[in-house]
């Protein structure tokens, strides 16, 4: 996203719109890997969980050594759901 769009809730709107589409009507969980230092993404997923009236779990995901080139931190697995529509 452009820096001028940060903090305006566009990512949340886009994900919720995607989930409301016909192609996602059987989807009841959302999963992503997120670096622990990515507070913006974690806040986004907490907000989506709240909007969907469900919980969010964070568990170990991808270890840092799986990313090429080094210098990348681990990523945790973030799971939202189950949720109904």
Residue pairs with C-beta under 8 A, 6 or more apart in sequence:
1 10
1 11
6 40
11 44
12 44
12 47
12 48
12 51
15 30
15 44
15 48
16 48
16 51
18 24
19 27
19 30
19 85
20 85
25 85
28 81
28 82
28 83
28 84
29 79
29 80
29 81
29 82
29 83
30 45
30 48
30 79
30 80
30 81
31 77
31 78
31 79
31 80
32 41
32 45
32 77
32 78
33 61
33 62
33 75
33 76
33 77
33 78
34 41
34 42
34 45
34 61
34 75
34 76
34 78
35 41
35 72
35 73
35 74
35 75
35 76
36 42
36 73
36 74
36 76
37 73
41 78
42 58
42 78
45 56
45 78
45 80
46 56
48 80
49 55
49 56
49 80
52 80
52 81
52 83
53 83
54 80
54 81
54 82
54 83
55 80
55 81
56 78
56 79
56 80
57 78
57 79
58 76
58 77
58 78
58 79
59 76
59 77
59 79
60 74
60 76
60 77
61 74
61 75
61 76
61 77
62 74
62 75
62 77
63 74
64 72
64 73
64 74
